[in-house]
Amino acid sequence: MRGLLTTLATLVLPGAAATPVAYASPTDPTFAEVTHINDLHALGIADRAGFSDMVTVGWWVCNKLTDRASVATVTRQIYSGASGAISYSQAVWIVRYAVADLCPQKSALL
């Protein structure tokens, strides 16, 4: 959880534009991961640490939901872990985009 909080704390609202995925992505991202990052960038969320941390948060959301955590609990953890770098509404959308892009089989939980 400590690593996730560090990752969440690196989420920032970009100034004029988000860093293009092409410059931040790992060597071989999946289509779902690229879609997830593009969705987060469209929401106005960028990550100073790069592509992999944003994807890590997305997969963490999926894993927490698989472990039967509630959507509300996961959303609160993301919001509080970001230390004010994102709004609660953005935390909600981080969870929604993680489900839609990375674990659509969990969409009934939304």
C-alpha positions in Angstrom: 0.0 0.0 0.0 2.9 2.4 0.8 4.2 2.1 -2.8 0.7 2.7 -4.2 0.4 5.9 -2.0 3.7 7.1 -3.4 2.5 6.4 -6.9 -0.8 8.1 -6.3 1.0 11.2 -4.9 2.8 11.6 -8.2 -0.5 12.1 -10.1 -0.7 15.7 -11.1 -2.9 18.0 -13.1 -1.0 19.0 -16.2 -0.5 22.7 -17.2 -1.2 23.1 -20.8 -1.1 19.5 -22.1 -0.3 16.0 -21.0 2.8 14.3 -22.0 2.2 12.2 -25.1 2.0 8.5 -24.3 4.5 7.7 -27.0 7.2 9.4 -24.9 6.3 7.7 -21.6 5.2 4.2 -22.4 7.1 1.1 -21.6 8.5 -1.1 -24.4 5.5 -3.2 -25.0 2.3 -1.9 -23.5 -1.0 -3.6 -24.1 -3.7 -1.9 -26.1 -5.8 -1.8 -22.9 -3.0 0.0 -21.0 -2.5 2.6 -23.7 -6.2 3.2 -23.8 -6.2 3.6 -20.0 -3.5 6.2 -20.1 -5.2 8.1 -22.9 -8.4 8.1 -20.9 -6.6 9.5 -17.9 -4.9 12.1 -20.0 -8.2 13.2 -21.4 -9.4 13.5 -17.8 -6.6 15.9 -17.2 -4.4 13.6 -15.2 -0.7 13.1 -16.0 2.0 11.3 -14.0 5.4 12.7 -13.3 6.8 9.2 -12.8 5.6 7.9 -16.2 3.3 5.5 -17.9 4.0 2.5 -15.7 2.9 4.1 -12.4 -0.4 5.1 -13.9 -0.9 1.6 -15.2 0.1 0.2 -11.9 -2.7 2.2 -10.2 -5.2 0.9 -12.8 -4.2 -2.7 -12.2 -4.3 -2.1 -8.4 -7.9 -1.0 -8.8 -8.8 -4.2 -10.7 -7.0 -6.3 -8.1 -8.7 -4.6 -5.1 -12.1 -5.1 -6.8 -11.2 -8.8 -7.4 -10.5 -9.0 -3.7 -14.0 -7.8 -3.1 -13.2 -4.2 -2.0 -16.0 -1.9 -2.7 -15.8 0.8 -5.4 -16.3 3.5 -2.8 -13.5 2.2 -0.6 -11.1 2.0 -3.6 -12.1 5.5 -4.7 -11.5 6.9 -1.2 -8.1 5.2 -1.1 -7.1 6.7 -4.4 -8.3 10.2 -3.4 -6.6 10.2 0.0 -3.4 8.6 -1.4 -3.1 11.4 -4.0 -2.6 13.9 -1.2 -4.7 16.6 -2.8 -3.2 16.3 -6.3 -6.5 15.2 -7.7 -10.2 15.9 -6.9 -12.6 13.3 -5.6 -14.3 13.4 -9.0 -11.1 12.5 -10.7 -10.6 9.6 -8.3 -14.0 8.3 -9.2 -13.0 8.5 -12.9 -9.7 6.8 -12.3 -11.6 3.8 -10.9 -14.2 3.9 -13.7 -11.5 4.1 -16.4 -9.5 1.3 -14.8 -12.5 -0.9 -14.9 -13.6 0.0 -18.4 -10.1 -0.3 -19.8 -8.3 -3.0 -17.8 -10.9 -5.2 -16.1 -14.3 -4.7 -17.9 -15.5 -8.0 -16.3 -15.9 -5.9 -13.1 -18.2 -3.3 -14.8 -21.2 -4.6 -12.9 -19.7 -3.3 -9.7 -19.8 0.3 -10.9 
